[in-house]
Amino acid sequence: MIAGSGSGGTLVWLRRDLRLSDHAALHAATREGAGPVWLAFVFDSAILDALPRQDRRVELILEALQDIERRLRERAPGLGLIVRHGDAAQQLPRLVRELGATRLVFAHDDDPYALRRDAAVRQALPGVRVDSVQDVTVFERRQLLTGAGKPYTVFTPYKNAWLKALQDAQLAPLEPDLERLTATPLATGLPRLGEVGFEPTDLHAFWRGGESTARQHLQRFVAQRLHGYRSQRDLPALPGTSGLSPALRFGLLAVRELARAACERGASEGAQTWLSELIWRDFYHQVLHHHPGVVDGPLKQEYARIRWFEGPEADALFAAWCEGRTGYPLVDAGMRQLRQTGFMHNRLRMLTASFLCKDLGLDWRRGEAWFAEQLLDFDLASNSGGWQWAASCGCDAQPWFRIFNPVTQSQKFDAQAQFILRWLPELAPLDRAALHAPWLAAPLQLGGLRLGVDYPRPVVDHALARQQTLARYAVIK
C-alpha cells in the first residue's frame, strides 16, 4: 500500500530508538488503530549545529538509519524512512501535515531540551493525536517513589525498590507489526553525511553498524564475558565491560532486551552486577526527571557554595587534563582513550572526574561539558549524574571527603600497567614498577626517559591537593 497526503494514519518519530524490534513507539502505532504507518527521523539542527563537523555520533546515527532502511527495503519496494534535516520543532509538524497523518507517536525523553521541543511539536499540531510512550528506561518518572511519595536520591534504596517492583511485564518485548508499515513517495532515501553538514570520522575503528551489529555485540558479551563481568569490569586493560553503551544511548537495542538477558542469567554474579549497572542508568534518568536543575547545577544545593579554582592557571590545568598530560599515567591514559576513540572505561570516568574536581580543584561542569562533547555514548542523565557523584554534590551516599588517589587506583586496577602502556607508549622505557608514579622512580628505572620533556611531571601534588580540597569543601559543614 502506498499512502501520502490526506490519507490519515500514524507517523512514528524515531529519536533514541533507532531499531525495528522491541520498539515501544512502533508497537503502539502498529498494534492500535487502523490506517497507514510511517517512520521518520529528523537530523535536528537545533542539536547538530553546535557539534564539531567531525562527530562520531552523527556517523553512528546515520549507520543505524542505514540498517533500518536496508531492512525496510528488503520487506517491500518503496518502504523506507522519511528523513528530514532542520529544526525538529518545525520539521515534524510540517511532515505530519504533508502526510495527512492524524496521529504522531514517539518515545518520551526527559532531557530538558527534548521536553521543550516536544511541547512545541504538540502545540503546533492541534487536532492531531500526539502520544509519547515509555521506552528509554525500564522504570521512569514517578513509577518508583519512596514510602513518603518522594523521588529517590540515593541509589541503594532505589535499586531495592526497582528489583522489588520488577515484573515480567516490564521486560516483555514490545514487538511491532511491521506488516503495517506503509510506503510513501516521501521516503526518498537517506542523506549522505556531507548533506547534513558533517565529515567522515574514524568511527569504524571502534563501532560499526546499527541494530543488527549491536545484537551481535550483545550475543558475544552474554556468551563470552558476562560470567566474568563482576571481577573484570574494573580492569581497563581487559575487555571486561559489555561495550554496549552506544547501543543503549541511541536505542539500537531496547534496554528491556539487555535487562532480560541479565535476569535470565540472574544466578550469575556477573549478570547481577551488570543488571545493577542498568539500574544505575534508570536511576539517573529519574533523577533528571525530578530534578532538571542537575543539568547545570548541583543536586545538593549547599554545594553551590564551593568556590572552584579559576583563572589562567586553572585554564592551563584544564587543558592538561583534556589532553592527557597531567603527569599521572592512568589519568592521562584514560583521557587519551577518550579523545582518540570516544570511549572511556567506567572506572576511569570515575578516576578522571575525581582528579579534575578534587586534585585540580576545577568545577565539575567543565569536565561534564568535555565528556559531553567527546563521548560516543554521551547521555545527559548519566553524564551529569556521574559527574556530580564524582564531585560529591549529587546522588552519592559517601561523604564528600572521599578522594581517589590516582596512584593507588593505578596500582589496583592496572597493576601490570598494560592499559597505561597502550595509551602512553612514551613510557615504555620505564621499569614496570615505576609506571604508576614516574616522578618517584630512581634514575635507573627511567630507562632514559626525560621527565618534563618526554612525559610531564605531575601538575599537582596529590597529598597537597587533597588538603586543599578538604578546605574547599569545608564550607559544606
VENMO-V629272 format. One record per run of one state. SS is the DSSP state (~ for helix, > for strand, _ for the rest). FROM is the first residue (numbers start at 1). TO is the last residue. Records with the same first field share a line. If there is no record, write none. Layout:
SS->FROM-TO  FROM-TO
This chain:
_->1-1  3-9  15-23  32-36  49-55  76-81  87-87  100-102  108-111  124-128  134-154  166-167  172-177  182-182  184-192  197-202  206-210  225-225  233-244  250-254  265-268  291-291  296-300  306-311  324-328  342-345  360-363  375-379  392-405  414-417  424-424  428-431  435-437  441-442  447-450  452-454  456-461  477-477
>->2-2  10-14  37-44  82-86  103-107  129-133  181-181  183-183  451-451  455-455
~->24-31  45-48  56-75  88-99  112-123  155-165  168-171  178-180  193-196  203-205  211-224  226-232  245-249  255-264  269-290  292-295  301-305  312-323  329-341  346-359  364-374  380-391  406-413  418-423  425-427  432-434  438-440  443-446  462-476
